[in-house]
Amino acid sequence: MLRIRLRRVGKKGQPSYRIVVADARAPRDGAYVQWIGTYDPLVDPPGFTLDREKARDWISKGAQPSEAVRRIIGWADAAAQE
């Protein structure tokens, strides 16, 4: 089963994340199928980029977003409506 989840990158104490599609059994920072965005929790408000079209495509193919990614998708949808 595929998951859309966060993959940690960045230095110690300065996390940033890539939003990736990966096998649910793969390690958090392991191999992934496709990179679809980024998330930076250290800026206020948290910064993110997300290819909404790719995310919707993967969800339609059965990929399950994690809770954090589900929240980021909600932010992206709200930003697109403005």
C-alpha positions as CSV (number, residue, x, y, z in Angstrom):
1,M,0.0,0.0,0.0
2,L,1.3,3.5,-0.8
3,R,1.2,6.4,1.6
4,I,1.7,10.1,1.0
5,R,3.9,11.2,3.9
6,L,6.7,13.4,5.2
7,R,10.3,12.5,4.6
8,R,12.7,14.4,6.9
9,V,15.6,16.3,5.4
10,G,17.7,19.2,6.9
11,K,20.2,19.5,9.7
12,K,19.9,18.4,13.3
13,G,17.6,20.8,15.1
14,Q,16.4,22.4,11.8
15,P,14.0,20.0,10.3
16,S,12.3,20.4,6.9
17,Y,10.4,17.8,5.1
18,R,9.6,16.5,1.6
19,I,6.1,15.3,0.8
20,V,6.6,12.0,-0.9
21,V,4.6,9.0,-2.1
22,A,6.2,5.9,-0.6
23,D,5.5,2.3,0.3
24,A,3.9,2.1,3.7
25,R,6.5,-0.4,4.8
26,A,9.5,1.7,3.8
27,P,11.5,3.6,6.5
28,R,10.6,7.2,7.0
29,D,13.7,8.5,5.2
30,G,13.9,5.5,2.8
31,A,13.1,5.0,-0.8
32,Y,10.1,6.8,-2.3
33,V,8.1,6.7,-5.5
34,Q,7.6,10.4,-6.2
35,W,8.4,13.7,-4.5
36,I,5.3,16.0,-4.7
37,G,6.1,18.9,-2.3
38,T,7.9,20.4,0.7
39,Y,7.0,21.5,4.2
40,D,9.0,23.8,6.5
41,P,7.6,23.9,10.0
42,L,10.2,26.4,11.3
43,V,8.8,29.5,9.6
44,D,5.7,31.3,10.9
45,P,3.2,30.4,9.4
46,P,4.6,27.0,8.3
47,G,5.7,27.1,4.7
48,F,4.8,24.5,2.2
49,T,4.7,23.7,-1.5
50,L,2.5,21.0,-2.9
51,D,1.7,19.8,-6.4
52,R,-2.1,19.4,-5.8
53,E,-2.7,17.7,-9.1
54,K,-0.1,15.0,-8.4
55,A,-1.5,14.5,-4.8
56,R,-5.0,14.1,-6.2
57,D,-3.8,11.7,-8.8
58,W,-2.0,9.5,-6.2
59,I,-5.0,9.6,-3.9
60,S,-7.3,8.5,-6.8
61,K,-4.9,5.6,-7.3
62,G,-5.3,4.5,-3.7
63,A,-2.4,6.2,-1.8
64,Q,-3.4,7.1,1.7
65,P,-2.2,10.5,3.1
66,S,-0.8,10.6,6.6
67,E,-2.5,12.9,9.1
68,A,0.2,15.6,8.7
69,V,-0.1,15.5,4.9
70,R,-3.9,15.6,5.1
71,R,-3.6,18.8,7.0
72,I,-1.1,20.3,4.5
73,I,-3.5,19.3,1.6
74,G,-6.2,21.2,3.5
75,W,-4.0,24.3,3.7
76,A,-3.2,24.0,0.0
77,D,-6.9,23.8,-0.9
78,A,-7.7,26.8,1.3
79,A,-4.9,28.8,-0.2
80,A,-6.1,27.9,-3.7
81,Q,-9.6,29.2,-3.0
82,E,-8.3,32.6,-1.9
